[in-house]
């Protein structure tokens, strides 16, 4: 059973292994998106777990007129918002880096290239941490999750025009933060 709609139908019939397969398919991707938005691995784990629980409980409300992941992401987004409202704690850049960890680097690259890449990654993390939650989220959805404008509009419950303008402002803000951080300015 590989087709997403077949898995959903099976899960609706009570086959828990079918929903388990949906979890296996999407848990890493959802976790990665949420950790980039929240900046905390522990919070992301909690949000992803809560999102899957809510998705399982509300599965019969999924209309299948969009992708399951888009619907699941919307649930995770709502859980994240609720969590942020309950806890308004600012995390420092160093704490955020410590919580999210660094991404693996290419073992084949020269040591100097790896150091430069790591430095650019750290600068990007710092710049991303300076963005508002709204801007960080739209950057993650578009550039890390590769959502279309229409999918972003659906997840955030805004118009496509608002997606375009918000993404434009988020990119401009990110570029400005990168210019402040990087000595020679970012590559445009």
Order of alpha helices (4+ residues) and beta strands (2+ residues): alpha-alpha-alpha-alpha-alpha-alpha-alpha-alpha-alpha
